[in-house]
Amino acid sequence: DRSVLYKSLNPNLLAVVTESTDMHHERTFIVMYLIDSVTGRIIHSSVQRKAKGPVHIIHSENWVLYQYWNTKSRRNELTVLELFEGMEQYNTTAFSSLDRPQVPHVLQQSYIF
């Protein structure tokens, strides 16, 4: 299989994390939002239950990596999000947030360390 997934490169993409204010460790959670800063559209959201900050984020090209504390397992965890346009590249010459017919495919994987 020689199929290709093309990177979804959005220079207007913001990664925003919100955290619950509940102090009980069973009800804590964080939410990662990927937001297009031009349109205000939420491209992707991801909830990590039984998790709390501090949250550290790295965002580059078509991927976002964030690290947080898992309160149930008492360990640090890492989650990686990768954004792809799919099997066909939409527009190779110019990017516009206002002219995007579909949201990107998001692949997500979590790791412990």
trRosetta pair geometry for C-beta under 8 A, 3 or more apart (Angstrom, degrees):
i j d omega theta_ij theta_ji phi_ij phi_ji
3 87 6.1 -49 -167 -122 108 104
4 87 7.0 108 70 -144 61 58
5 84 4.2 -17 167 -158 111 149
5 85 7.7 157 -180 52 67 61
5 86 6.8 -68 -139 -156 75 14
5 87 7.0 -49 -99 -81 53 47
5 105 7.3 -90 -152 66 121 133
6 84 6.3 125 71 -166 44 83
6 85 4.4 -27 83 47 104 112
6 86 6.8 -9 38 59 92 41
6 87 7.6 81 -1 -178 94 8
6 88 7.2 -46 6 117 134 15
6 89 4.4 171 -124 -84 171 84
7 61 6.5 -36 -173 162 142 108
7 62 4.1 -146 -162 -29 98 153
7 83 7.3 66 -167 91 62 73
7 84 6.3 -68 -111 -114 28 64
7 85 7.1 31 92 -5 23 94
8 62 5.3 119 57 -132 61 114
8 83 4.0 -81 57 134 119 101
8 84 5.5 168 -17 -139 96 7
8 85 4.8 143 -81 -54 82 70
8 104 3.6 -27 -68 -109 170 144
8 105 7.7 166 -29 39 132 62
9 61 6.2 -49 -111 -164 93 70
9 62 5.8 -73 -78 -65 61 96
9 95 7.0 -101 99 -87 88 146
10 13 4.1 90 94 -38 111 109
10 36 6.5 -81 175 -110 142 91
10 43 7.6 -171 34 -81 167 160
10 83 7.5 -42 8 112 109 154
10 95 7.0 174 -118 -175 50 138
10 97 7.0 79 -153 -93 107 91
10 104 7.8 -127 -24 -25 122 135
11 95 6.5 124 11 87 101 151
12 36 5.4 45 109 -162 111 72
12 37 4.6 -136 179 45 87 90
12 38 4.7 -20 -171 -16 159 100
12 97 5.1 -45 51 -62 152 135
13 34 6.0 -10 -167 -173 106 95
13 35 7.3 140 -156 73 55 39
13 36 6.3 -37 -96 -98 59 55
13 37 7.3 -162 -91 -8 8 91
13 43 6.8 -32 -126 8 103 153
13 59 7.4 -154 108 -180 104 132
13 83 7.9 -151 -117 14 164 165
14 33 7.9 9 101 106 89 90
14 34 7.3 160 79 -156 49 46
14 35 4.7 -23 61 64 101 92
14 36 7.8 164 16 -100 83 7
14 37 5.0 92 -24 -60 114 104
15 32 6.7 -18 -167 -167 90 97
15 33 7.5 154 -157 81 42 53
15 34 5.9 -17 -100 -101 67 70
15 57 5.4 -179 112 -177 132 142
15 59 4.7 -172 0 -75 134 137
15 64 4.9 153 -100 -132 143 138
15 66 7.5 -169 165 -59 134 121
16 32 7.5 146 79 -158 45 48
16 33 4.6 -18 64 62 96 103
16 34 8.0 173 23 -82 74 24
16 35 6.0 9 7 4 119 121
17 30 5.7 -3 -172 -179 105 113
17 31 7.0 157 -154 79 55 47
17 32 5.5 -22 -99 -100 80 65
17 33 7.5 -177 -81 19 30 74
17 53 7.7 124 127 -83 134 112
17 55 4.8 -110 129 98 167 157
17 57 6.5 -167 -22 -56 124 130
17 66 6.6 148 -75 -149 135 153
18 30 6.9 164 84 -158 45 62
18 31 4.9 -6 56 55 95 98
18 33 7.2 37 -4 -9 100 112
19 28 7.6 -4 -175 -169 89 93
19 29 7.7 179 -150 95 52 43
19 30 5.0 -22 -101 -105 73 84
19 31 8.0 -165 -74 20 32 69
19 52 6.2 78 -158 -143 122 66
19 53 5.3 -64 -84 -19 156 110
19 55 7.1 -170 -65 -15 118 125
20 27 6.8 -124 133 134 156 78
20 28 5.3 -170 64 -144 119 51
20 29 5.0 66 -16 46 125 70
20 30 7.4 -114 0 -71 78 43
20 52 7.7 -83 53 -100 85 88
22 27 4.4 -57 121 103 155 112
22 28 5.8 -149 77 -80 94 60
23 28 7.9 8 -148 -71 11 107
24 27 4.8 47 80 25 104 105
24 28 7.2 -166 85 -34 50 83
25 28 5.9 -38 -142 5 37 118
25 50 6.9 44 160 -146 74 82
25 52 7.9 -88 -127 -14 70 129
25 71 3.9 -158 -161 157 99 133
25 72 7.0 153 148 -68 107 54
26 50 6.6 -25 -139 -101 36 97
26 71 7.8 -128 -61 104 30 125
26 72 7.5 73 -105 -83 60 96
28 50 6.3 72 66 -134 83 29
28 51 6.4 -142 118 64 97 30
28 52 4.6 -31 164 -61 143 104
28 71 5.5 79 52 -3 131 150
29 47 5.9 2 177 -172 128 95
29 48 6.3 165 -159 84 74 52
29 49 4.9 -31 -103 -113 109 48
29 50 7.0 9 -84 -12 70 27
29 51 6.0 50 -136 47 41 82
30 47 7.6 162 85 -153 43 51
30 48 5.0 -2 57 55 88 104
30 51 4.9 -74 11 101 101 112
30 52 6.7 152 -46 -108 104 27
30 53 6.8 113 -89 -52 132 77
30 55 6.0 138 -150 -72 157 139
30 68 5.7 -136 21 -125 153 158
31 45 6.1 -2 -179 -172 104 103
31 46 7.0 159 -157 79 57 44
31 47 5.2 -21 -103 -100 81 70
31 48 7.7 -170 -80 20 34 70
32 44 7.9 -5 110 112 92 92
32 45 6.8 163 85 -153 54 51
32 46 4.6 -6 55 56 103 97
32 48 7.5 51 -12 -12 100 104
32 64 7.3 159 178 122 135 139
32 66 6.1 -178 -97 24 135 156
32 79 7.4 -151 -11 89 154 136
32 81 7.3 -169 121 -27 145 143
33 42 5.8 -70 -159 -135 104 104
33 44 7.6 162 -155 87 41 53
33 45 5.1 -10 -104 -104 69 88
34 42 7.2 102 72 -167 55 62
34 43 4.4 -61 106 65 102 107
34 44 4.4 23 37 48 118 90
34 45 7.4 -149 21 -69 70 45
34 64 6.7 -155 -88 -12 114 154
34 81 7.1 -145 -49 122 136 155
34 83 7.5 174 173 -68 165 134
34 106 7.8 172 26 -102 150 138
35 40 6.9 -18 -175 -155 109 36
35 41 7.1 161 -155 83 64 39
35 42 5.6 -37 -100 -104 77 56
35 43 6.6 -173 -96 5 19 87
36 39 4.7 17 100 42 124 95
36 40 6.9 -40 79 14 79 14
36 41 4.7 12 36 54 116 88
36 43 5.8 102 -35 -47 89 107
36 97 5.0 148 -179 -150 128 125
37 40 7.6 33 -150 -74 24 47
37 97 8.0 -116 60 -91 55 166
38 97 3.8 135 59 60 135 154
38 98 6.9 -93 130 -45 130 79
39 97 5.1 -154 -19 146 103 115
39 98 6.6 153 -74 -87 110 60
41 97 7.9 176 28 177 116 107
42 45 5.8 -3 173 -42 128 105
43 83 7.5 4 148 -118 135 139
43 103 5.7 161 -153 -149 70 107
43 104 6.7 18 -176 30 118 95
43 106 7.9 129 138 -61 93 127
44 81 6.8 161 106 -165 150 143
44 83 7.5 -147 -12 -93 142 108
44 103 7.4 144 -58 172 79 127
44 104 7.8 -59 -41 67 119 91
44 106 4.8 89 -109 -60 151 160
46 79 7.1 -173 129 149 148 151
46 81 6.9 -153 -17 -79 151 129
46 108 6.3 158 -112 -118 145 154
48 51 4.0 -3 122 18 108 154
48 68 6.2 126 98 63 156 152
48 70 8.0 -100 166 -96 114 81
48 77 7.6 178 -159 87 139 134
48 79 6.7 -137 -78 -30 131 150
48 110 7.9 133 -114 -103 113 141
50 70 6.1 38 118 -163 95 73
50 71 5.0 -129 179 53 75 91
50 72 4.2 6 170 -21 147 109
50 73 8.0 95 128 0 128 77
51 68 4.8 48 -179 128 116 135
51 69 6.6 146 -158 78 66 49
51 70 5.6 -36 -98 -102 79 53
51 71 6.6 -165 -92 -3 21 87
51 77 7.2 -81 -114 47 119 125
52 68 6.9 162 75 -179 22 104
52 69 5.4 -30 67 68 72 103
52 71 5.8 52 4 -50 106 115
53 68 6.4 -66 -97 -134 43 90
53 69 7.1 44 138 18 7 101
54 68 7.8 -150 98 -123 35 60
54 69 7.6 67 38 -14 49 109
55 66 5.7 5 -177 -177 101 112
55 67 6.9 162 -153 77 52 51
55 68 4.9 -9 -103 -89 84 93
56 66 6.6 166 82 -151 47 61
56 67 4.6 -3 53 49 99 103
57 64 6.7 -19 -163 -170 97 97
57 65 7.2 150 -156 83 48 52
57 66 4.7 -13 -101 -100 73 95
58 64 7.2 162 85 -156 52 49
58 65 4.6 -2 56 57 100 100
58 66 7.5 -173 23 -74 61 50
59 63 7.6 -171 -145 99 48 49
59 64 4.8 -6 -105 -109 81 84
59 65 7.9 -163 -71 26 42 62
60 63 6.2 -6 67 62 73 84
62 82 6.1 48 125 -163 94 70
62 83 4.7 -130 -171 61 88 83
62 84 6.9 73 170 -73 142 52
62 104 7.9 -147 -153 -177 106 160
63 80 6.3 -10 -169 -172 113 94
63 81 6.5 160 -154 85 60 55
63 82 4.8 -19 -100 -102 92 71
63 83 7.2 -165 -77 13 42 76
64 80 7.4 160 84 -155 49 48
64 81 4.6 0 55 54 95 106
65 78 6.4 -5 -172 -172 97 102
65 79 7.3 167 -151 86 51 46
65 80 5.0 -13 -102 -104 81 77
65 81 7.8 -163 -72 24 38 67
66 78 7.4 165 86 -151 36 58
66 79 5.7 -12 61 58 83 90
67 76 6.0 5 -175 -176 105 108
67 77 7.1 169 -149 86 60 40
67 78 5.1 -23 -97 -98 80 75
68 76 7.4 159 84 -151 28 65
68 77 6.1 -22 65 62 75 87
68 79 7.7 -3 16 4 106 106
69 75 7.7 172 -152 92 61 24
69 76 6.1 -45 -100 -99 58 59
69 77 7.7 126 -129 17 12 81
70 73 4.5 9 112 45 127 99
70 74 7.0 -75 90 -16 79 13
70 75 5.4 -4 49 60 110 70
70 76 7.4 158 8 -119 85 8
70 77 5.0 65 -36 -15 113 122
70 112 7.8 -43 6 -114 144 99
71 74 7.1 21 -162 -75 29 56
73 77 7.9 80 62 -51 130 116
73 112 7.5 -67 123 -123 152 132
75 112 5.7 29 124 -158 138 106
75 113 7.6 165 169 68 108 36
76 112 7.5 130 86 -158 56 60
76 113 5.8 -37 85 69 104 81
77 110 5.8 7 174 -176 115 109
77 111 6.8 160 -161 81 68 44
77 112 5.5 -38 -106 -101 79 62
77 113 7.6 144 -108 20 32 72
78 110 6.7 158 85 -157 48 60
78 111 4.6 -14 62 60 100 95
78 112 7.7 -176 21 -83 78 16
78 113 6.5 27 -8 4 114 115
79 108 6.5 -1 -176 -168 102 97
79 109 7.2 170 -151 88 59 38
79 110 4.5 -25 -98 -99 81 83
79 111 7.7 177 -80 18 36 67
80 108 7.0 166 85 -147 52 49
80 109 5.3 -8 55 59 98 85
80 110 7.7 178 16 -85 66 36
80 111 7.6 29 -7 -3 103 107
81 106 5.7 -18 -165 -166 99 106
81 107 7.3 149 -157 77 47 49
81 108 5.2 -11 -102 -99 72 84
82 106 7.1 148 73 -156 45 54
82 107 4.6 -13 57 58 99 100
82 108 7.8 -170 21 -72 68 40
83 104 4.2 53 -173 116 97 150
83 105 7.2 143 -157 73 50 48
83 106 5.7 -20 -98 -99 69 73
84 104 5.9 148 65 -176 31 103
84 105 4.7 -27 67 63 92 101
84 106 7.9 174 22 -81 73 27
84 107 7.0 35 -1 -9 114 105
85 88 7.2 -94 125 85 110 48
85 89 5.9 78 85 -120 152 48
85 90 5.6 -132 -159 -14 136 97
85 104 5.9 -60 -85 -120 42 91
85 105 7.5 8 97 15 5 90
86 102 7.8 15 -20 91 135 138
86 104 7.8 -154 -31 -145 78 60
86 105 5.8 111 -77 -12 73 121
89 92 5.6 46 134 -65 133 95
90 100 7.3 36 159 -132 170 68
90 101 7.2 -179 -133 27 128 100
91 94 6.2 -44 143 62 124 57
91 95 6.9 158 86 -92 113 47
91 96 7.8 -1 67 20 157 87
91 99 7.6 31 -14 111 155 118
96 99 4.1 42 86 27 121 105
96 100 7.3 -161 93 -40 67 78
97 100 6.3 -34 -158 -12 37 120
100 103 7.6 70 138 -85 121 40
